[in-house]
Amino acid sequence: MKIFPAIDIKDKKCVRLIKGDFENKTEYEISPADQARKYKENGFKNLHIVDLDGALTGDPINIDIIQDIIKKFDLKIEIGGGVRNFETIKKYISAGVEKVILGSAAIKDRRFLEEACKKYPNQIALGLDAKDGHLATSGWTEESDKLTTEYLKKVNEYGVSRIIYTDINRDGTKQSPNFEETQKVADISNCPVVISGGVSSINDIKKAKILNNIEGVIVGKAIYDGDIKLGELAKEINA
């Protein structure tokens, strides 16, 4: 089970949103680089980063911070937020990112997702962010009429290497992930799924371990608020 501690970046700061609401965010004093250092020092090998500025603008606004983290720490990074063209994908891959997460652009244009998977095999992850079973796009500011499971069936053969499934209603709430919906996605998916949104305790990690086709779990707000201690969480990596 891979544990992906999270860093969400907005205005050069670590932040956490509640249910994806940019007006309902918490800013933390620690810088993204210093937070990455804490993860590295506690033995984590993977890192989930979201460029929230990028999600709103469609540009890799914080690529300098991400490059700095990659340069300083030997971490396998997946990055998402506003990746809408091949130029941005290339920038992140060239910077040393392990996987680039496509979300809004992939949902709005399946051909872009298919071409990206062919051009960058094993380096494209698909972010499925859902609200009440329907996919949301553009930094979660737009809800679509696309059912998550129906969309996945259409793109399942494209060669996506990882799916990050987020229940927006749980994200940042520390109310536990939506395991039921996540398992529905994992049962359909040809690639492994990472759980995102709502992780509140070590028990959530333990529950995720018994699900099928689950590669890992993303943990964010529960770390920042001290509900989950990094040392305790790190023990679950190889447990």
N, C-alpha and C positions, 0 to 999 in steps of 0.2 A: 504494500500500500504506500503510494507516494503522498507526502504531505506538502501542499503548496501554500506556504504562508504568503499573505497578499500585501501588496503595496499599491494603493490607488493614489495617483498623483494629480493634483490640481493646483495651479499657481505655484508650482515648485515645492508644494507641501504634501505630506501624507494626510489623506483625508479618508473618511468613511461616510457613505451616503446611507440613508434609510429608504429602502424600497426604490433605489435609483433616483431619488428626488434631489436635484441639485440645490434646492432651497432648504433642504433638511440634511445638512452635513456637519460632521464634526472634524475640526482640524486638530492635528497633533503637533507638538513642539518638535519632535524628532524629524530630521531630514530623511528623505528616501534612502540616501546612501548610508546613513548611520543605522537606519532600520535594517537594511540589507546586511550590514556588518553584524548586527545582533543575530540575525538568522544564521549567518555563516558560522559564527562563533558557537552557536548551539547545535551545530551538526546538520543543519538542513542542506539538502542538495538541490532542491527545486525551488523556484520562485515564480509567483504569478503577479504580473504587473499590468495595471490598466492606466493608460494615459487618458484621463477624463477630459482634459482640454482637447485632446485629439478626437475623442468621441463626439464632441460638440462641433469641432471645426473641420474635421476630415483631414487634418495635417498632423504629422508626428511632432507635435509641439515640444515634447520633453525628451526627445531622442538624446540630447546631450547628457541628461541625468542617467538614462539607461546605458549609454556608452560608458559612463563613469563607473556604474555598478558592475558592468561586465568586465571592465579593465581591472578593477580592484579585487573582485571576488570570483572564485571558480564555482559559479552557480548555473544550473540549467534553467534558463529563463523562457517563459512563455509570455508574449506581450500582445495586448489587444487595446482597442480604442481608436477608432477613426481610420482603420486600415482599409482604404478604398481603391487603391491602384497598385500596379506592379512596382512602381517606383518606390513606394513606401515599403512594400515587402522586401525589395532588394536592399534598401537601406538597413532594415533590421537584421536581415540575414547576414549582410556584410559586417554588421557590428558584432555578430557572434550570438545572436538570439537563437535558441534551440527551435522554438516553434512560434509562428506568427498566427494570431487568432483573427479569423475573418468573421464578422458578424453581420452588420447592416448591409454591406455591399454584397455579401454572398446571398443573403435572403432576397434582396431586390433583384439580383442578377445571378442566376445559377451558373451561367456560362463563365462568369468571372471566377467563381469557385472552382469549377472544373478545370479551367486553364491554369489556375494557380497551383492546383494539386499536381498537374502534369509537369509544370515548370519547376516546382520545388517539392519533389517527392519526399514524404516523411517529415516535412517541415511546416505543413499547414494544419492548423487546428480550426475547428468550427465552433463558434460561440452561439449556442441556442439559448436565448434569454426569453423566458415565457411568463406571461401573465394570464392566469385563468385558462391555460392551455393554448393560448395564441402567442405567436412570436411578436416581440417588440423590437424596434430599430431606432437608430439615430440617438444613441445615448439613452435609450429607453423612453424617449420623449414621444415616439410614435408607436401606436399599437396597430398591428396588421390584422387581416382576416385569415391569415395562414395558421392552420393548426400545426403545432410542433411536430407531431408524429407523421402527418401527411407530407410535410416538407422534407423530413428526414428520409422517408421512403423514396422520394424523387432524387435525392443526391447521394444515396447510400453507396453507389458504385463508383463515385468520383475519385476515391483514394484519399479521403480525409484521414489524418493519422491520429486525431484525438478530438473528442467532443467535450466542450465545457457546458454543462447544463445548469442554468441558473433559474430558480423560481424567484421572480422579482418581488413577489409578495413576502418572501422570507428574507430577502437580502438585507443585511444590516440589522435584522430584528433579534437575532440570537434566540429564535423560536424553534430551532432544529430545521434541517433541510426537508424538502418535500421528497421523502424517500420513495413514496409510491409512484409519483410521476417520473422521478429519475429512473426507477427500475423499468418503467414502460419504455423510456427512451433507450436504455441500455439493452433491453431485449430485442429491439429493432436494429440497433446500430451495428454496422460491420466493424467499427473500431471501438477501442475502450473509451469509457466515459469518466469524466472528472466531475464530482459533485461540487456545486457552488451555491452559497446563499443560506444563511441561517444557522451555521454551525455554532453551537453554544457550549459544548462540553466534550470531554474525552469520550463520553458514552456515544456521542454522535459518530466519532471516528470508529469506534468499535462496531457500531451497527453497520457502517458503510462497508466494513471488511467482509461481511457475510453476504453482501449482494453480488450478483453475477455481472461480469463484464465492467466492473468499476476499477479504474486505474488509480484513482486518488481522490483527495478532498482538498478544497481550498478553504483556508481559515483566515479570517480578517479581523473583524471588529472584536471578536472574543479575545484575541491576542492583545489588541490595543487597550481594551478595557480591563485587562487582567483576569478575565474569567478563566482563561486557559493559560497556564504557565508554559513558557517555551521549553523548559527542561522536561516537563511532563509530556508535552506534545512530541518532542523529539524521540522519546522512548517508543512511540508508536510507529516510527518509520520502519524499523526492522523487526517489530514484535510479531 
